[in-house]
Amino acid sequence: MATASDALSLTQEETLTKEPLTPTQLAWRRFRRHKMAMFGLVLLGALIVYVVGGAFVFSEEFANFNDVGIKLQSPSAAHPFGTDAIGRDILARTIYGGQISLIIGLAAVGVALAVGVTVGAVSGYYGGLVDEILQRFIELIRAFPNIPMWMALSAAIPLTWSITQTYFAISVILSLFQWTWLARQLRGQVLALRSQDYVLAAKLAGAKDRWIIFRHLVPATMGQIIVVSTLAMPSMILAETALSYLGLGLRAPATSWGVLIQESQNYQSLALYPWVFTPAVAVAIAILAFSYLGDGLRDAVDPYTV
């Protein structure tokens, strides 16, 4: 008959023979324990299904079709989110507007990543004069107030540009002042990693600096890059929404959540027609989802999190 000491020995033996978890597995385990992060992940998944899957249910022609005979109708079976001031279905327009808002946010984060990763990695790896010059340049960029600069640059976009060109221009404008945050974060990690044995071994083996930076140092900081990128998405979505709401970002016939909110406030009040402000609810959901997800990822990649 097995005794308690035998059971304890067996448990210890299983623990010793069990393969240790990889850093990715440890991060995923910590992420799953973060309830708000899981809630954000589910919320983001539902939002993506809504804006992507909804396009297979409602065509873009249906989203742009207007019928003044059914303008400002309250939610019904035919129009679950009601109709706007010229009889367009708000549900369908929110779906296609969400696609544009998310694409612009992702594109802005992508441009910020490309610049921030390069500048931060180079600054941290070389140090010295190169680091001083790049850090002073970052401080100069950060000295400019973001919102006024976004407004000024967006207002300068020619009205003759196509919708695609405007999308790209807005993405670049939003990323101009966001890459500095990532560059600062990455620089600190690269400063700590550049003296590691594997980096010194690569140098002794004759590896070029570019190889060491982008094949060793940048992949080693990928967790931090993902966290910063996720946390940057809410500010990008909110910035695009604010610019479009002010009439300085996207303009009709382009559609985004910001454009839809701007159109809603032109015609009616929240008390009389609350359903026309559905795009504002979608923006709030997106911001909450990315914020909760980013907080969870930040805790998950932290090696000191239990």
PESULWO-V444380 format. One record per pair of residues at least 24 apart in sequence whose C-alpha atoms are under 8 Angstrom apart, sorted by sequence separation. I is the first residue (numbers start at 1). J is the second residue. If there is no record, write none. Layout:
i=I j=J
i=I j=J
//
This chain:
i=64 j=88
i=65 j=89
i=150 j=174
i=193 j=217
i=63 j=88
i=257 j=282
i=63 j=89
i=257 j=283
i=62 j=89
i=63 j=90
i=190 j=217
i=190 j=218
i=63 j=92
i=64 j=93
i=62 j=92
i=63 j=93
i=146 j=177
i=190 j=221
i=60 j=92
i=189 j=221
i=59 j=92
i=63 j=96
i=58 j=92
i=142 j=177
i=186 j=221
i=60 j=96
i=141 j=177
i=55 j=92
i=54 j=92
i=142 j=180
i=186 j=224
i=141 j=180
i=185 j=224
i=186 j=225
i=55 j=95
i=54 j=95
i=55 j=96
i=138 j=180
i=51 j=94
i=52 j=95
i=182 j=225
i=51 j=95
i=50 j=95
i=51 j=96
i=238 j=283
i=182 j=228
i=237 j=283
i=51 j=98
i=52 j=99
i=51 j=99
i=238 j=287
i=237 j=287
i=234 j=286
i=235 j=287
i=234 j=287
i=178 j=232
i=233 j=287
i=234 j=288
i=234 j=290
i=233 j=290
i=234 j=291
i=231 j=290
i=111 j=171
i=230 j=290
i=231 j=291
i=107 j=168
i=111 j=172
i=230 j=291
i=108 j=170
i=120 j=182
i=121 j=183
i=124 j=186
i=125 j=187
i=174 j=236
i=104 j=167
i=108 j=171
i=112 j=175
i=116 j=179
i=120 j=183
i=124 j=187
i=230 j=293
i=231 j=294
i=104 j=168
i=107 j=171
i=108 j=172
i=111 j=175
i=112 j=176
i=115 j=179
i=116 j=180
i=119 j=183
i=120 j=184
i=123 j=187
i=124 j=188
i=230 j=294
i=231 j=295
i=107 j=172
i=108 j=173
i=116 j=181
i=117 j=182
i=118 j=183
i=120 j=185
i=121 j=186
i=122 j=187
i=124 j=189
i=125 j=190
i=174 j=239
i=104 j=170
i=105 j=171
i=108 j=174
i=109 j=175
i=112 j=178
i=113 j=179
i=116 j=182
i=117 j=183
i=120 j=186
i=121 j=187
i=124 j=190
i=125 j=191
i=174 j=240
i=228 j=294
i=104 j=171
i=108 j=175
i=112 j=179
i=116 j=183
i=120 j=187
i=124 j=191
i=227 j=294
i=111 j=179
i=115 j=183
i=227 j=295
i=113 j=182
i=117 j=186
i=121 j=190
i=125 j=194
i=112 j=182
i=116 j=186
i=120 j=190
i=124 j=194
i=170 j=240
i=227 j=297
i=226 j=297
i=227 j=298
i=224 j=298
i=224 j=301
i=223 j=301
i=170 j=249
i=170 j=250
i=167 j=250
i=166 j=250
i=125 j=213
i=154 j=243
i=122 j=213
i=163 j=254
i=121 j=213
i=151 j=243
i=150 j=243
i=155 j=248
i=154 j=248
i=155 j=249
i=154 j=249
i=121 j=217
i=121 j=218
i=151 j=248
i=117 j=218
i=113 j=229
i=109 j=229
i=109 j=232
i=109 j=233
i=106 j=233
i=109 j=236
i=105 j=233
i=108 j=236
i=105 j=236
i=104 j=236
i=105 j=237
i=104 j=237
i=102 j=237
i=105 j=240
i=101 j=237
i=104 j=240
i=101 j=240
i=101 j=241
i=100 j=255
i=101 j=256
i=100 j=256
i=101 j=257
i=99 j=256
i=101 j=258
i=97 j=255
i=98 j=256
i=96 j=255
i=97 j=256
i=98 j=257
i=96 j=256
i=97 j=257
i=93 j=255
i=94 j=256
i=94 j=257
i=97 j=260
i=94 j=260
i=93 j=260
i=85 j=264
i=84 j=264
i=85 j=267
i=94 j=278
i=98 j=282
i=94 j=279
i=90 j=276
i=90 j=278
i=94 j=282
i=84 j=276
i=82 j=275
i=83 j=276
i=81 j=275
i=82 j=276
i=81 j=276
i=81 j=278
i=74 j=273
i=75 j=275
i=72 j=273
i=74 j=275
i=47 j=285
i=47 j=286
i=43 j=285
i=44 j=286
i=43 j=286
i=44 j=289
i=43 j=289
i=44 j=290
i=40 j=288
i=41 j=289
i=40 j=289
i=39 j=289
i=40 j=290
i=40 j=291
i=41 j=292
i=40 j=292
i=41 j=293
i=39 j=292
i=40 j=293
i=37 j=292
i=38 j=293
i=36 j=292
i=37 j=293
i=36 j=293
i=37 j=294
i=37 j=295
i=38 j=296
i=37 j=296
i=36 j=296
i=37 j=297
i=34 j=296
i=31 j=296
i=31 j=297
i=31 j=299
i=30 j=299
i=31 j=300
i=30 j=300
i=29 j=300
i=28 j=300
i=27 j=300
i=26 j=300
i=27 j=301
i=30 j=305
i=30 j=306
//
